[in-house]
């Protein structure tokens, strides 16, 4: 009976053994024809192949190889059944010169030409290793011990074979994948053949004794039935020496091509680095010119500010001198009047009392003038002291700014020099020259780069120290602002363009207007006060955060979240003016006291709607003081 592969549907791997048993029973019943003659056999499952006549050992090797391969489930099951049938039922029909079928390796005379098929990576078969029964299973020498015994052949590792009964007395010896490994494997095989313990002796001798047998694994070992063939098929492939030489040649050609391509890419990269270096040099020259121009403009502005400050100080001193002259003039006039009164002699008591009263008044006025003169002198001294302190603070601030600018320029120059040195070093590294002068130059550039990096670290430390000084100066200015707010609260109040503003204070006028529109005249005042009080408490609540962060340009900016439920409800119920009053108070709290969340006082320029500078406040105080003195 001929077998057709298309009779039934394909089977899965889990059904291979069950299906193989059914096919084996069919072979035993003679359903499939497997024999042409006494010594000629056929495979009933490969009817489409050209080769139909096999010797027994060839058909057994064919069936075992396909049964152990990774082919379709039905094909593997059929050939596994055929191999079992040949080994179990047709063993008596095999030629007498064959060994018993229980032996896993098939005899074959090794050939050593370029077309001989070897198992690659190179592997050797070591047979007849000593084993002993320990009561549970057979045990033998470990892989490390076997590898140590064969150390002169430089094996990579040794792998003893085991089954359910224990050690099989067989080990697979793995050598290196290169030609050195091939030479070691052949030396391994030759050492056993010289002593007549090779593959041929292993297959021919019935009594092998306790001697070890070894050889290099080839195609017959790879396709053999048993643990050796299974391990070789799982961990290696069949290749000829010619195939490996051709693959090595192709690998070398690809390596040469890759190296040539890499050289071209490196050359292109060096050219690109040169272009980038030239661009960086041009950019550096342009930046240096821009820096010089900016520094020149800055120096001119500083000189202009110094001239303005000197003119202002001169005017203040002139005005003080004029005031002092007027006081002296008034004092002399009062003295003249007192002398004239002393010269007058009145005869009547009334005139005498009037004269006494006039004298007392004149003395009181003189005392007032003397006190005013002392106060004026003290005020002049305070003004001069404030002017001098302001001048010193300005000069110190200017010096700190100049130092920071100088440190920034030095830092930028060092960074550019470091980048240039790194670019030069990278170009020289890509050039990969063996010239001693180039190497020496690279060493000098590395030393220079380390020095520049050290200078840059020093500049960073100095810059940090200057920043700390700047922070302390800023703390002193803030303390001065607080003192002005505390000590000059009455002087800076009233309707003036410089004054004290309570930042974060809720404006109640919009609430009053909105409540007058929604409620009666008697109820509007109460509702307005109640609503203002509620929203003042909400503004101080740290758990309420109706803000969102957005990026404006490149800087993050805090804005009011228009989707906040409380603000939307307030706007819908009381209008835009009330909503804007709450938003203004929230933004002021967020800007001037975000951590505390309560109202703070700040020096304010009401004319320009911004924070007032210390200079503006001092000028305003002097102006008020002069005006008040003239009126007096």
ABEGO torsion letter per residue (X at the ends): XBBBAAABBBBBAAAAAAAAAAAAAAAAAGABBABABAABBBBAABAABABABBBAAAAAAAAAAAAABABBAAAAAAAAAAAAAAAAAAAAABBAABBBAABABBBBBBBABAABBBBOBBBBBBBGBBBBBAGABBBBBBAAAAAAAAAAAGBABBBBBBBAAEBAGBBBBBBBABAAAAAAAAAAAAAAAAAGABAAAAAABABAEABBBBBBBBAAAAABBEAAAAAAAAABBBBBAAAAAAAAAAAAAAAAAAAAAAAAAAAAAAAAAAAAAAAAAAAAAAAAAAAAAAAAAAAAAAAAAAAAAAAAAAAAAAAAAAAAAAAAAAAAAAAAAAAAAAABBBABAAAAAAAAAAAAAAAAAAAAAAAAAAAAAAAAAAAAAAAAAAAAAAAAAAAAAAAAAAAAAAAAAAAAAAAAAAAAAAAAAAAGBABAAAAAAAAAAAAAAAAAAAAAAAAAAAAAAAAAAAAAAAAAAAAAAAAAAAAAAAAABEBBABBBBBBGBBBAAAAAAAAAAABBAAAAAAAAAAAAAAAAAAAABAABBBBBBBBBEABBBBBBBAABAAAAAAAAAAEAAAAAAAAAAAAAAAAABAAAGBBBBBBBBAAAGBBBBAAAAAAAAAAAAAAAAAAX
